[in-house]
Amino acid sequence: MTPYDKFNAAMRQLPLVAILRGLTPAEAADVGDALVQSGFLLLEVPLNSPQPLDSITQLCKRFPDALVGAGTVLSAQQVRDVQAAGGELIVSPNFNAEVIAEAARLGMVCLPGVMTPTEAFGALAAGATGLKLFPAELASPAVVKALLAVLPRGTPLMPVGGIAPDNMQRWRAAGAAGFGIGSALYKPGKAAQAVRDNAARFVSAWHGTLLA
């Protein structure tokens, strides 16, 4: 499958991006198992993690059906570094046209961070696959609804920041296509079983089966 095929499949099945900030290569296999076995197909290792490219390579080899890549990607060179490590997903906290264009040129899925309509339209024009609404703590479900009213139909808009199992439905009702989930799912040093337990709650929340 191409990166876009993997992205589209994940968006249909479970459009949740696991943000593994602080993951080490030694943890990658066990944490990856906990997530993928729970249903996660979108795995992001931010580049300000220890040896992130090594972790990305491990995850890509272990989970060929998952879409694996990097977060906190800030330059076109970093995009190339991630691709060389086997990554197929580029996530940024900001809108940088050069990062998006390089990811698109290499056939990688790119989800840049945006907050305003100007950034959103600029990112799509540069070749973004979808949009990361970041930080979601500065926005609201009403912002999602307003943006989607003017963005091209079908644009994936995924809030990131402060997302928890008990607040996902409000964002979804406004039109959020998925979410990026960080510290509520994984923190540095968290045991794989704890990550698995957190993942199960997010999966249940997404499917509407979370018990109070």
C-alpha positions in Angstrom: 0.0 0.0 0.0 1.1 3.6 -0.6 1.3 6.0 2.3 -2.0 7.5 1.1 -3.7 4.1 1.0 -2.6 3.5 4.6 -3.8 6.9 5.7 -7.2 6.4 4.1 -7.5 3.0 5.6 -6.7 4.3 9.1 -9.1 7.2 8.7 -11.9 4.7 8.0 -10.9 2.3 10.8 -9.5 4.3 13.7 -8.3 7.9 12.8 -6.3 8.4 15.9 -2.6 9.4 15.7 -0.5 8.0 18.6 2.0 10.8 19.4 5.0 9.0 21.1 7.0 12.0 22.3 10.0 10.8 24.3 9.9 7.2 23.0 13.3 5.4 22.9 14.4 2.7 20.5 14.4 0.2 23.4 10.7 0.8 24.0 9.6 1.0 20.4 8.7 -2.6 19.9 6.7 -3.1 23.1 4.9 0.2 22.9 4.2 -0.3 19.2 2.7 -3.7 19.9 0.5 -2.3 22.6 -0.9 0.3 20.2 -1.2 -1.7 17.0 -2.8 -4.6 18.7 -5.3 -2.1 20.2 -6.1 -0.9 16.7 -3.9 2.1 16.2 -2.5 2.4 12.6 -1.1 5.9 12.8 2.2 6.2 14.8 4.2 9.4 15.2 7.6 9.8 16.9 8.4 13.5 17.4 11.9 14.4 16.3 12.7 15.8 19.7 12.6 12.3 21.1 15.8 10.3 21.8 17.1 8.8 18.6 13.7 9.2 16.8 14.9 8.0 13.4 16.0 4.7 15.0 12.6 4.2 16.6 10.8 5.1 13.3 12.9 2.5 11.5 12.0 -0.1 14.1 8.3 0.6 14.0 8.2 0.7 10.1 9.8 -2.7 9.9 7.6 -4.2 12.7 4.3 -2.8 11.5 4.4 -2.6 7.7 0.6 -2.1 7.5 0.7 0.9 9.8 1.5 4.5 8.7 4.6 5.5 10.7 6.5 8.7 10.7 7.7 11.7 12.6 6.2 14.7 14.4 7.7 18.1 15.1 9.2 18.2 11.6 10.4 21.7 11.0 12.5 21.6 7.8 12.7 20.0 4.4 15.9 18.2 5.3 14.1 16.6 8.3 11.5 15.3 5.9 14.2 13.6 3.8 15.8 12.2 6.9 12.4 10.7 8.0 11.9 9.1 4.6 15.4 7.7 4.6 14.5 6.0 8.0 11.5 4.4 6.3 8.9 6.9 7.6 5.9 7.8 5.5 4.1 10.3 7.7 5.1 13.9 8.4 3.4 15.9 11.2 4.4 19.5 12.1 3.2 21.9 14.8 3.1 24.7 12.3 2.5 25.6 8.6 5.7 25.5 6.7 5.2 25.4 2.9 8.7 24.0 2.3 8.1 21.1 4.6 4.7 20.3 3.1 6.0 20.6 -0.5 8.9 18.2 0.2 6.7 15.7 1.9 4.3 15.8 -1.1 7.2 15.5 -3.6 8.3 12.3 -1.8 4.8 10.9 -1.7 4.5 11.1 2.1 1.4 11.9 4.1 1.7 15.4 5.6 -0.4 16.8 8.4 0.8 20.4 9.3 -0.4 22.3 12.3 -2.8 25.2 11.6 -5.1 27.4 13.6 -6.5 30.0 11.2 -8.3 29.8 7.8 -5.3 31.5 6.2 -2.9 28.8 7.5 -5.4 26.1 6.6 -5.8 27.2 3.0 -2.1 27.8 2.6 -1.3 24.3 3.8 -3.7 22.7 1.4 -2.4 24.7 -1.5 1.1 23.6 -0.6 0.0 19.9 -0.8 -1.0 18.9 2.7 -2.9 15.6 3.0 -4.9 16.8 6.0 -4.8 19.4 8.7 -3.8 19.3 12.4 -5.7 21.8 14.5 -3.0 22.7 17.0 -3.0 23.5 19.9 -6.6 22.4 20.3 -6.6 24.0 23.8 -6.7 27.4 22.0 -9.7 26.3 19.9 -13.0 24.7 20.4 -15.5 22.4 18.6 -17.1 25.6 17.3 -13.8 26.5 15.6 -13.8 23.1 13.9 -17.3 23.6 12.6 -16.5 27.1 11.3 -13.3 26.0 9.5 -15.0 23.0 7.9 -17.8 25.4 6.6 -15.2 27.0 4.3 -12.6 24.4 3.7 -12.9 22.0 0.7 -15.4 19.3 1.3 -13.8 16.2 2.8 -10.7 18.0 4.2 -9.5 15.9 7.2 -9.3 18.2 10.2 -7.7 16.6 13.3 -7.5 18.4 16.7 -4.4 17.8 18.7 -3.8 18.9 22.3 -5.9 18.2 25.4 -7.9 15.4 23.7 -9.2 12.8 26.2 -11.7 10.0 26.0 -14.4 12.0 27.7 -14.2 15.0 25.3 -13.8 13.4 21.9 -17.5 13.2 21.1 -18.0 17.0 21.3 -15.2 17.5 18.7 -16.6 14.7 16.5 -20.0 16.2 16.5 -18.5 19.4 15.1 -16.9 17.5 12.3 -13.4 16.5 13.5 -12.2 13.6 11.3 -9.8 12.2 13.9 -7.4 13.2 16.6 -3.7 13.3 17.6 -3.2 11.9 21.1 -0.1 12.5 23.1 0.5 12.4 26.9 -2.9 11.0 27.7 -1.8 7.9 25.7 2.0 7.7 26.2 4.5 9.5 28.4 8.3 8.7 28.5 8.9 5.6 30.6 5.2 4.5 30.7 5.0 0.7 30.7 3.6 -0.9 27.6 0.6 -2.4 29.5 -0.3 1.1 30.8 -0.2 2.3 27.2 -2.4 -0.6 26.1 -4.9 0.3 28.8 -4.9 4.0 27.7 -5.3 2.9 24.1 -8.3 0.7 24.9 -10.1 3.7 26.5 -9.5 5.9 23.4 -10.6 3.1 21.1 -13.8 2.6 23.1 -14.4 6.4 23.2 -14.0 6.6 19.4 -16.5 3.7 18.9 -18.9 5.1 21.4 -18.6 2.2 23.8 -16.7 3.9 26.6 -18.2 3.1 30.0 -18.3 5.8 32.6 
